[in-house]
């Protein structure tokens, strides 16, 4: 039977390596968070533009018709 290879590292070196890895992991997480935040802002802006266009179109179609109806009502009441 073959033995499983093992490595023995000094505790101080291992702790230093783990601290460095933790720092790198934190930097990567922060970078990913910033990337996703920027993507979210872009999507939010695009959705806002789309909503604005839709509401503007609805207002530009409905408002003139509503004004015509109000004018007819005013004429009928006189």
N, C-alpha and C positions, 0 to 999 in steps of 0.2 A: 504494500500500500504506500502511496505517496503522501507526504505530509503537506499540509496547507502552508504556503509561505506566510510569514508574519514579519512585521517591521516594528521595531521599538523606537519611538521618538521621545526625546526629552520633554518633560511636561512644559517647561518654559517656552520652548520652540513651538510646541503644539498650540499653546495659548496665544502666542504672537501670530501664528498663522491663522488661527480662528478669528482673531480680532481683525486682521487685514481682510479676511474673507467677508466678515460681517460688514465692514466699511464699504467694500466693493458692492456687496448685495444691496446695501442701503442706497448707494449712488445709482445703481441700476433701477431700483424701484422708484426713486424720485424722478429719474429720467423718463421712465415709462409713464408715470403719473402725469408729467408735464406734456408728453406727447398726446396722451388720451384727452387731457384737458383742452389742448389746442384743437384737436379733432372735434371735441364736443362744442367748442365755441363756433367752429366753422359750420357745423350742422345746425346749431341754433340760429346762426345768422341766415343761413339758407332757408330754414323753415319760416323765420320771421319775414323774409322777403316774399316768400310764396303766400303767406297769410295776408300780407299787405296788398299784394296784387289781387288776390281773390276778393278781399273786402272792398278794395277800390273799384274793381269791376262791378261788383254787386251794387255799390252805391251809385256808380255812374249809369247803371241801367235802371235801377229802381227809383232814384230821386227825380229824374225828369218825368217819369210816369206818375209819380206821386204828386208832383206839382201840377200836372195836367188835371188830375182828378180833383185836387183842391180848387183849382180854378173853375171847373165845372160845377162843383158844389156851391161856390161863391156866386156864380151866375144864376144858379137855380134858386138860391135863397133870396135874390133881389127881386 
